[in-house]
Amino acid sequence: MKYRISVLLLSTFVAGCGPEAPSEPLAPASDLGSLARNYLFLELSMAWHDNGHVDAYFGPEDIRDAANQAQISMDEIDSRAKDLTAKLQDNSAIATDLSENARIDGLVRRLGALRTRIALKRGDSIPFDEESERLFGAAAPDHDASYFQAILDDIDDQLGGEGVLSERVSEFQSRFAIPQEKLASVFDAAITECRRRTLLHIDLPENESFSIEYVNDKPWSGYNWYQGNAQSVIQVNTDLPIFVDRAIDLGCHEGYPGHHTFNALLEKNLVKDNDWVEFSLYPLFSPQSLIAEGSGNYGIDLAFPGDERIEFEKSVLFPLAGLDAADADRYYELLALLAKLNYAGNEAARDYLNGNIDRNQAVKWLVDYSLTTPDRARQRTTFFDAYRSYVINYNLGQDLVRQYVERDAADMAERWDRFEKLLSSPMTAADLK
């Protein structure tokens, strides 16, 4: 999943350069622009030690060249991150402009996340909730089995039948899997509609576009690789059956008004218009991810409010997929109940990463309380291995974004305005609470 930055770094590495870093890789200065460039150097340096650390980079090539040449150690990155944090805090003490303070706060939070990631890579033991606070600025609520059991009882009543509940759910959902040969046409139609609805409310750069690829052997179901200049590559993992509702999920989340829209707006409004160069890099394990994943998930409901999604899927996507819509209403009732189990995955991740349960126990919990298949549950644990507490960004992030956008019973126009502001600014979880 995170091979891309390694390829980019290696492609610009100057053969014969030693591992020792210059005493000052970039010109020392106290102005925010120069401090932000030094920040980028540290994040790009971390990519040599953590293949999944940098999700996207479309910033100045001289900074990447400096990181490639220096290849400084994690200890050196940590030390310089600490020093840079102090310099930024010195600037904060004398800053009078609110946007300048927000910029400094964002850089300090990113550096804190970077230092936390270094600690994890060193093997430091950090409890799950503390880790998510230090990386993403929030900790998910804790629910016990009884919380989920009440939801499971409702699902059991709704679905009916006999036998193991997870197996009955799996059998029913299998009726709504998109045939492999129809994936492309279904996804094309879904993404086109997601884009059309988003452009009614948000102006995107004229040159924005994406390509879509179908891949295998990944721990995730979909991914947006932002390339810069309002271009993305969206990948869809076809390892496991893809149900018809996932086309809109992924079309919105990865594309419009989700990740592709988010990255394009940040690039235009912060990097190009304001010269906030730090936003030319997306560090995956940082406060930016809670906003990215939370807005990606919330954007689905924003683009398709009320019954509009169900109506579109039944009238357009079901026929394209060759699926019978006779049981579609029951299917959507089931999906609404399954969505209430969303936080069960967090509980599995928390106990698994804290060492309270092993992989097999985590798989069993996911099967029992997320009602997923054993194959999907095992794939989910590989996500835990790779991304750890990142899982909280999807559900907790969505809840925080929803609360921010819908506060004071905002109408749809105001919701879109707030959503666009969120996607165009350096906001973090602290700003949403």
N, C-alpha and C positions, 0 to 999 in steps of 0.2 A: 504493500500500500504506500509506503513512504520511500520508495526507491528514487523518486524523481529528483529530490534535492541532491542526493549523492551523485547522480549522473551529471547534474548541472555543475556541481563543484568539481568533479573529476575532469570534466570537459575543459575547465579553464585553469587547471593546475599547471604550474610552470615546472617542467621536469628539472630535477637537480636542486630545487630549493630545499633547504634544510628545515628541520622542525622548529628551530628556535625563532621566537617572535621578536620583531624589532622592539626596542624599548617603548616606542610610541608608534603603533601601526598607523594612526591617523593624527593629523595635526591637533595638538591639544588646544582647547579653547573652552571658554565658559558659556558661550552663547548656546541657546537651545538647539539650533541647527547642527552645530558641531557635536554636541553631546548626543544628539539622536543618531548621528553617523557612527559615533563610537558604540552606541547601543547596537546598531545593526552589525557591526564587526563582531561583537560578542555572540549574538544569536547565530550568525553564519559560522562562527568558529565552533559553536556547540553542535552544528550539523555533522561535523567530522566524528563526533563521539556518539551521537544519537540520530540514527538514520530517520527517525520519525519526527524529529523536532521541528523542522522548518517545513510548513505545508505549502507555502508559495513565496516566491521572491521575484520581484520585477523592478528592483531598485538599481542604484548606481553600480556599474560593473567594477569600478575601482575598489569598492569596499569588499566585494566578493573576492576579487583578486588578492587583496591584502589578507583576507582570512585564509584563502587557499595557500598562500605562500607561508604564512606564519604557523598554521596548525598548532596553536597553543594548547596546553593541557587544560583539563577541566578545573584543576586547582587554580590555574592562572585566570581562567574565565571567571571563576567564582570571586577571586580577589579583585579583579578589575570591575566586576559587577557591583561589588560592595563599594568600591571607591566612586564609581559613577553614580550610584545611588546617593552618596553623600553630596556630590557636586550638584545633583539635581535638587536635592533638598535645600541646599544653600540658595539656589535660584528661586525656589518656592518661597523662601523667607522674604525675598525682596520683590516678588512678582506682584503686580497690581491688576493685571488683566485677567478676567475670569477664564477666558479660553486658554491663556498661557498656563494658568494654574491647573486646568483640566488636562492639558498636554503633559505637564510635569507629573501629575498624579498617575496618568496612564503609563508613562515610562517607568515610574517607580514600581507600579504594580507588575508590569511586565518583567522587570529585573528581579523582583521577588519570586515570581513564578520560575524564571530561569534558574535561580539559585536553588529553588526547591527541586526542580528537575535534576540538577546536578547531584543533589543529596540522594535522590532516589537511584540515580545511575551508579552512585558510589556504593549503594547497598544499605543506606540508612533506613531504618524502620520508622515509617510515619503512619499513624493511624489513618484509616480511610477518610474520615470526616475532616481531620486536620489537613490532610493532603489536598482535598478538594477545595477547602477554604484558601489554602496558600496558592494553589494553581489558578482557580477559577473564581474565587471570591464568594463562594457559597457552599453550604452543606445541605444535603437532602434530608428530609424528615425520615424518622425511623418508624417502620410499621412492623408489628409482629404478625405471626401466622393467622391469628384470629381476625385481624383486619381484612386479610385477603379471603379467608374462609367464607365470610359473609357474602362477598362478591361471587365466589365460586358457587355458593348455594343458589344465588339468583340465576347464574348461567345454567346450572343443572336444571332448574325449573323451566327456563326458557327453551332449552334445547330438547329436553325430554329424552326418552330412550333408556337403555340399560347399559351397564359396563363402565369401564374406566372413563372418567370425564374427559381427560386430555385426548384420549383416542377417539371419542365421539366428536369432539371439536375438530380434530385433525381430519376425520373422515368427511365432515360437513364442509370444511373449508376447501378440501381438495376438489370439490365440484366447481370451484371458482378460480382454478389455476389457469393461467394464460398458456395456451400451447406454444412451445418453443418457436415454431415457425411464424407465429403471429405477434411475437414480442415487439418487433420493430414498429409495426404499423400501430399497435396499441399505444406504445410509448410516444411515438411521434404525434399522435392525435392528442394525447394527454398534455404533453409539454406545449404544444401549440396553443391549447386552450388556457393553460396556466399563464403563458406569456401574454396572450390577448387580454386576459383579465387584469394582469398586473399593469400593462401599459395604459389602461384606462385611468390609472391613478398615479403612476410614477413615470417620470421621464428618464429614459435610459440613454446612454451615449448612442449615437446613430450607428456606429460601427460594431455594436455589441453582437456577439454570436457565440455559439458553442458547437461542439461535435459530440456525438454519443458513441460509446464503445460498449460491447458486451464482453465481460471477462469472467474468469473462473479463479477458484482457489484464493479467495479473499476472506478476511474476518468480518467484513461489512457487506451490506446489501447494495449500497450505492455510494458514489463519491464524486465530488466536484474538485477537479484540479484546475485552479485558476492560473491562467497564463500571463495575466497583465494585458493592458490595452483593451479591456472589456471582452476578453476571450476566455473561454473555459473548455475543458474536456470533461464530460460527464461519463462516468463508468457505472455500469449496472452489472452486479454479480449474478450469474445464472447457475450457481452451484445447486441451489435448492429451488423448488417450484415457486413461481411468483404469482401471487393472487391478483385479481383484477384491480382491487383497490390500491395496490402498491404503485400503479402507474401514476395516479394523481399525487400520492404521497411523495414519490421520488421526483416527479416533475416539478412540484412546488418546492420541495425541500432543497433539492440540488440546483434548481434553476430559477423559477419565477414564482413568488418573490423571495426565494431563499438565497442560497449561497452565491449563485452567479450574480444576482441583483445586488446583494450585500457587498461583494467584493468590487463590483463595477462602481457602485456609489462611493465606497470608501476611497477608491483610487481617484475618481474624479474630484470629489469634494475636499478630501484631506490631502492627498498626495499632489495632485496637479494644481488645484486651486489655491491651497494654503501652504504647500511645500512642507507638509509634515511627513518627512521622508521615512519615519519609522513605520508608517502604514503601508510601505511598499514591501513589507515582510509580514507574513502571517505565522507566528509561532503557535503551533497546535496546542501546546500545553500552556495556555495563558488565559487571562480574563476575557479575551476576545472570543474564545470558543463558546462560552456560555451564551453570549449574545448571538453568535452565528448559529448554533444549533437550536437555541430557543426560538429565534426568529424564523428559522427554517421550518420548524414544526408548527409554530403558530400561524405562519403564513398560509398554510393549507386551509385553515378555517376562515382566514381573512379573505382569501381569493374565492372560496366556495362557501359562502355563509348559508346557514339553514339547510334546506333540502336541495340546494342547487347542485351540490356534488353528486348526490345519489341520482338525481334526475339526469345529469350529464353522463354518468357512468352507465346507467341503464339504457339510455337512448343512443349513446355513441360507442362506448368502450365494449359493452357486452356484445353487440353485434360484430364489432371488429375482431373480438377474441373468439367468436363462434360459441358463446356461452348462452345457456338458457337462463333467462331472467325470472323464471317462475318463482324461484325461492329467494329472489334478491332481497325482498323486504326482511325476511327472517335472517338473512346473512348480515344485513346492516344492523339489525337489532343485536345480533351476537357481537359484531365488531364494537358497538357502543359499550357493551358490558366488558368485553376483553380490554378495552382501553382503560378501564378502571383498575386493572391489574398492573398498570404500567410501572409502578414503583417496586414491584416484586423483583425486577431485574437488579435494581439498586441494592436490595437486601442481599441477594445472592452475591453480588460483587463485593459488598462491604464485608460479609463474613468470610468469603473466599480469600480476599486480599489481606484481611486481618489475620488469616491463618486459623480461623475458627472451624472451617470446613475444608474438605479437599475437593478436587475437581468433580469426582463422582457425586459427592453430596450436593455440590452446586448445580450439577446437571439435574439431579432429582428434584431439587427445590424449584428450578425453572420449569420442569415438566409439571410438577404438582401445582405450583402457584402462578405461573405464567401461562399454563396450558399450551405449551409449545411442544413440538416433537423432540425426541431425544437428539436427533441430528441437529436441529436448530439450536437446542440448548447447548450442545457441545461446541458448536460454532460460536455461540455467545460467550462461552468461557475463554475461547481463544481471543476474543475481543477484550475481555477483562485482562488477559495476560499482556496484550499489546498496549492498551490505552488506559487501564487502571480506573481511577476515579472519574475519567472523562465521561462515563456513563451518565452522571448526574446532569450534564448539560442538556440532554434531550428532554427529559421530563420536568425537572426543576426549572431549567431555562425557559421552557415553554410556559410554565405557570407564571414565572416572574414577568416575562414579556407580555403575557395576556393581562396580568394585573396592571401593568404600566399603560398598555394601549387602551384598555377598556375602562380605566378608572373614571369615576363620576358618570357612569352610564353613557359614555361617548357614543355618538351616532357613527355610521359607517364612514362618512367623510372625515370626521375627526380621527377615527381609528387609523385610516390610511395615512393621514398627515403625521400622526405620532409615529407610526411604523416607519415611514420614510425618514423622519428625523432620527430615529434610532439607528437606521441603517446608514446614516450619513454622518455620524458623529462618533467621538471616542468614548461613548458611554460604557459602563461596566455594571456588574451586578449591584454594586452599591448605589448606583443611580436609579435602579429599577425598584429598590425596596422602599 
